[in-house]
């Protein structure tokens, strides 16, 4: 499943730039997901970190409660960087020992059916919520 990474316009606590960190990521790079229950704005927040522990942003408020609950239940969730996007980034996740498969990235607007990179998407297999 592909998930959006948001909140990239905000600096990290160490003042590092999340957009710069995302720009340094490559498709397939390992990503860590860390629930942040003491987040001042959302108790369901889930941080998205690269393999050096640098924060890229957060999962969206719509997906964070479910993904965070799975992590807290002990389900193995693996993630990989998918792509830099207009809203920040996309990551790919897989569950229970499966490896996330990053689909081939479209590089130009002409490669999308609509001709617009912002509306391009990578379809997922059916996944029961």
Residue pairs with C-beta under 8 A, 6 or more apart in sequence:
1 92
1 93
1 94
1 124
1 125
1 127
2 82
2 90
2 91
2 92
2 121
2 122
2 124
3 59
3 60
3 63
3 67
3 90
3 91
3 92
3 93
4 59
4 60
4 63
4 85
4 87
4 88
4 89
4 90
5 22
5 48
5 56
5 57
5 58
5 59
5 87
5 88
5 89
5 90
5 91
6 57
6 58
6 59
6 60
6 87
6 88
7 18
7 57
7 58
7 88
8 18
8 19
8 22
8 56
8 57
8 87
8 88
8 89
9 18
9 19
10 18
10 57
11 17
11 18
12 18
12 54
12 55
16 54
16 55
18 55
18 56
18 57
18 88
19 88
21 50
21 54
21 55
21 56
22 56
22 57
22 84
22 88
22 89
23 84
24 50
25 50
25 56
25 81
25 84
25 89
26 81
27 80
27 81
27 82
27 83
27 102
27 105
28 80
28 81
28 102
29 50
29 51
29 80
29 81
30 50
30 51
30 78
30 79
30 80
30 81
31 48
31 49
31 50
31 51
31 56
31 79
31 80
31 81
31 91
32 48
32 49
32 50
32 51
32 53
32 79
33 46
33 47
33 48
33 49
33 59
33 67
33 71
33 77
33 79
33 93
34 46
34 47
34 49
35 44
35 45
35 46
35 47
35 68
35 71
35 72
36 45
36 46
36 47
36 58
37 43
37 44
37 45
39 45
42 61
42 64
44 61
44 64
44 65
44 68
45 58
45 59
45 64
45 68
46 58
46 59
46 64
46 67
46 68
46 71
47 55
47 57
47 58
48 55
48 56
48 57
48 58
48 59
48 79
48 89
48 91
49 55
49 56
50 56
50 81
56 88
56 89
57 88
57 89
58 64
59 67
59 68
66 129
67 77
67 93
70 77
70 95
71 77
75 95
75 96
76 95
76 96
76 97
77 93
77 94
77 95
78 93
78 94
78 95
78 97
78 98
78 99
78 100
79 91
79 92
79 93
79 94
79 100
80 91
80 92
80 93
80 99
80 100
80 102
81 89
81 91
81 92
81 102
82 89
82 90
82 91
82 92
82 102
82 103
82 105
82 122
83 89
83 90
83 105
86 117
86 118
90 122
91 100
92 100
92 101
92 102
92 103
93 100
94 100
94 101
103 122
106 112
106 117
106 120
108 117
109 115
109 116
109 117
111 120
112 119
112 120
114 120
